[in-house]
Amino acid sequence: MKKAALILIITAFMFSMTAFVSFAEEKEKEPFGVEGAQIIVPIEAFGISSAADSFVSLNITASLTTQWVVMLILGTIFFLLGRNLKVKPETKTQAAAEAFVGFFTGMVNDAMGSKYIKYVPYIAVIFCFSMFNSLAGLLGMRAPTADISVVGTWGLITAFLVLRNKFKTGGFWGPFKSLLEPVIPMAPINLIGEITNPLTQSFRHFGNILAGTIIMGIIYWALGAFAMFIPLPAVLSMYFDIFGAVVQAYIFSTLTMVYVLMADRSPDNA
Amino acid sequence: MDLLEAKSVVLAAEVMGAGIAMLANIGPGLGEGLVGSKAVEAVGRQPEATGVITRTMIIGDAICETSGIYAFIFALMVMFTRPFSSSLG
């Protein structure tokens, strides 16, 4: 009985606050718009302009500073996890660290086999970095992964890893031979495929996170001050921010592994 | 036709183009539905392989989604940068 009364009082309070806010919110809304990452320190050097719409720029943007914050947080977490390791685990910290390493070792081992076990650190870092960068959107910052400059760089890293693996397993002519497979006239199509792989990978990540950011932005914009009393953004944020961030990080690292594995040209893998 | 009218026609065509570009999301929607239905069937047949099936399903979903994401980015570019109507001045 007391519970019902409490719920009734809370509901009445919420409705009255909503009515109050609707009276207070008289001014006209600005139209919804999407902007690029905010420029924090404009840098003009080597003849490169600091304008927001220039293709090449050296500006320190909000996505860069958010990444620095994420790097600091991740570095601290990993430093604390990696301290005082013993052969026989004694602390909970070491158990957590072992579970973390074990998870990524299993992931790489399942997808690529024990031959590529050296890729564990890179895959673990790209997974955690991507996930934390996307989750930064929850804290009101613009997620750095909603910036094509950030995710495009990661796509380029994958492209370089693929090229390196082709050189490593196929010799000096490995990448060129792979272009001529299965028949020589396929070369232009293979070349397009080489270029589109990192492009699709980065655009998928970028587009998904940007879509979530924009949808959440539209909902917050439409609700206005009501967002404080209606739990709709919280529910939708579970999907668009948290689920999207984790899934995109997982897919990005999995696709990196798949592309690197597909580039293997050693005879036992062909 | 005076310039104002021409500009409004171009603007309307641009916004409509962005909307039509988003029609491309029909394909990924159907594709993800197929992926999900097959995954549910597979889990029903082999409940012990749920983890592997879910992982494969999520990757398949993501690859299905790519063309939809392209359409979305294109629509965004047209909607928020207005390349054609802004070039008219």
Interface residues (C-beta under 8 A of the other chain):
Chain A: G33 V34 T200 F203 R204 F206 G207 N208 L210 A211 I214 V247 Q248 Y250 I251 T254 L255
Chain B: I58 I59 A62 E65 T66 I69 Y70 F72 I73 L76 F80
